[in-house]
Amino acid sequence: MSTTAQSASSSLASGSATSHGSENHLAPELQLRIHELMLKARVLEERLITMYRQGDGYFWIGGPGEEAFNVPLGLLADKGTGLQHDYLHLHYRSSATLLALGADPVDALRQMKNTATDPYSRGRNFAGHYSARKWNVAPVSSPIEVQYSIAPGTAMAQRAVGSKGITIVTGGDAGSAEGDFATCLVWSSRKGHELPILILVTNNQYGISTPWDGQHGEARVSDRGKAFGMPTATVDGNDVETSWAALKKAMDYVRTERKPYLLEAMVSRLNGHSSASGANFVTTEVDCLARFEKKLEERKLRTRSEMDDMRARFTEELLEASKRVREEPQPKPESIWDYVFADKNYVAGES
């Protein structure tokens, strides 16, 4: 099998499966594409952590350990601009989703360095705070979980115009204790006014420093959706094929029924909460990338040597990119008021 991963296409997005005994595998080319994106996302996070430690950034927070769930999310989303495409309300652990959508990893380095060339915020925001109008990616907010109360707005707009697009919102387990999460459940499930929204919770079983145990009355976050009459599921987010199947099922339901679905994915937190907790690798957590690479070896889709070569290549590419980014300009003082207020009515379509 060639090590050259092809661009995601309609055939990849369909996730056609082949049967191997009692187990359904994704198409080989899709497995290789997912692996390439997972590996690139992991190497990107490692470079961002290194940049922070070298003084080329002020703070790091990211999603190492969530790639097996976040890459399928990005590949399955219907990306585009406007209400006929999916809206994504993400959080700061979503780098793998952005790469799967087609983002340039170098742009994440620019945001870490706070350069004026940062396309997400022009050097005005933390690392991991993505936004992309061309793909309906709403700006990531630093206050946790506020995206859950914002997301029903795009879903309402999609419902009002009879759109085929859906709204996707994701956050962490600790933030599901915030009132914004309850707001999302209430407003998405009103009888006769249900919203086409996929509510995702990536559960790494920690808040900033507080473990899951003792903080939640429910056995699973997904259980909370049952009281609102929506279908729910909890899945192993560390498994690529389980994640793909669960996301596709949930998206198909929301697209067809135009009603909410709550999906909880159990994932790992491989480098702690953020640079505030050291960002050191946690060896006791399940590494979804290592798990998937083992499967690829067993299925003879990619050898260990090929995967090591890919990692070395991605690492070198991002090292060289980080050197270039150091020389890119910082925002000028006189630009401080730029982007505070919109100068055009973008909602009305003015461009």
C-alpha positions, -999 to +999 in steps of 0.1 A: +000+000+000+014+034-010+022+058+019+009+087-001-024+097+015-049+112-010-070+143-004-103+136+012-129+132-015-166+122-017-155+085-017-136+091+015-163+110+032-188+082+025-166+060+047-173+029+027-164-001+048-151-035+041-159-065+062-130-083+080-146-111+099-171-096+125-154-062+123-162-034+098-131-014+087-131+019+070-119+019+034-080+016+034-075+050+017-097+067+043-078+050+071-045+063+057-060+098+053-072+098+088-039+086+101-020+113+082-042+140+097-040+126+132-003+124+130+000+159+116-023+173+144-002+156+171+031+169+157+015+204+154+005+203+191+040+192+200+055+221+181+031+246+197+041+233+232+078+237+222+071+272+210+055+281+243+084+267+262+109+287+241+091+319+247+074+321+213+040+322+229+022+331+261+000+301+267-008+267+252-040+247+253-049+220+228-062+185+221-035+158+220-055+127+227-087+137+209-075+132+173-094+099+167-126+117+173-118+152+160-104+142+126-135+122+116-156+152+127-137+175+104-139+151+075-176+144+079-187+180+082-203+197+052-180+227+050-188+259+032-202+294+038-238+302+048-268+285+061-269+257+036-237+243+051-228+231+086-219+256+113-192+245+137-190+259+172-157+244+184-135+248+214-098+252+220-090+214+217-101+213+180-069+216+161-074+182+145-108+192+133-094+223+116-067+203+099-093+178+086-113+207+072-082+218+053-065+244+075-028+251+071-010+240+103+014+269+099-015+293+107-017+277+142+019+286+147+012+322+137-016+324+163+008+310+190+033+337+180+006+364+179+017+376+145-002+400+123-004+372+097-025+350+120-057+345+099-078+336+129-074+367+150-046+388+135-025+381+165-052+390+190-061+358+207-048+327+225-035+296+206-063+272+197-088+300+192-098+293+156-124+309+134-129+305+097-158+322+079-152+302+047-161+270+066-187+284+090-163+279+119-175+303+146-148+320+167-136+299+197-142+317+229-119+316+260-148+314+286-157+277+286-188+263+271-204+296+260-206+281+226-234+258+238-257+288+243-245+305+210-249+274+188-288+273+189-287+307+171-273+293+139-295+262+142-326+285+145-315+303+114-310+271+095-345+259+106-361+292+096-349+290+060-353+252+056-316+247+053-300+213+046-271+223+069-268+214+105-252+231+135-224+212+154-212+223+188-185+207+209-170+212+244-156+194+273-172+174+302-163+198+329-180+227+311-212+207+307-218+217+343-222+253+331-256+268+325-249+273+288-250+235+283-284+233+299-295+263+278-285+243+247-305+213+257-336+234+264-336+255+233-328+227+209-355+203+221-387+224+224-416+204+210-425+216+175-395+239+174-367+213+176-334+224+161-310+206+137-281+206+161-255+179+170-244+184+206-209+169+212-191+164+245-155+152+245-151+138+279-115+135+291-127+130+327-111+162+340-118+198+345-088+221+348-076+202+379-107+184+391-114+148+382-147+136+369-154+115+400-175+134+425-184+163+402-213+148+382-245+133+395-252+115+362-234+084+352-228+098+317-231+133+303-252+118+275-278+108+300-288+144+304-302+145+269-327+118+277-349+141+298-352+163+267-364+135+245-334+135+222-314+104+211-281+101+229-249+079+229-216+075+247-188+061+226-151+053+227-136+085+212-101+069+213-111+045+185-112+059+150-138+036+135-161+038+164-159+076+163-165+077+126-196+054+128-210+073+158-205+107+142-220+096+109-250+081+126-256+112+146-251+136+117-274+115+094-301+117+121-298+155+126-297+161+088-328+139+082-350+145+112-339+181+118-338+174+155-310+174+182-287+145+190-263+144+220-231+124+215-205+120+243-170+107+233-146+094+259-112+107+250-078+112+266-059+143+279-023+134+270-006+167+279-026+179+309-051+207+308-027+234+293+007+250+298-006+261+332-003+225+343+030+219+326+018+203+293+039+172+301+029+139+284+007+117+306+018+081+301-012+066+320-037+078+294-047+059+263-030+072+232-054+071+203-027+077+178-006+048+190-036+026+191-046+034+155-010+030+142-009-005+157-041-014+138-026+000+106+005-022+111-016-053+118-037-046+086-005-041+066-016-006+055+014+013+068+047+000+083+063+014+114+092+027+093+068+046+071+050+061+100+083+071+117+094+087+084+061+107+082+065+119+118+100+130+111+090+149+079+061+167+096+083+176+126+110+191+103+084+210+082+069+226+113+103+233+128+112+252+097+078+269+096+082+281+132+115+297+123+099+316+094+070+327+117+094+342+141+103+368+115+067+377+106+054+410+118+035+416+150+003+437+150+010+474+149-001+495+179-023+517+157-043+486+146-056+480+182-091+490+173-093+469+141-119+441+142-136+454+173-166+465+154-178+452+120-175+478+092-200+459+070-233+442+076-220+406+070-253+391+083-272+408+055-246+396+030-227+428+025-192+421+013 
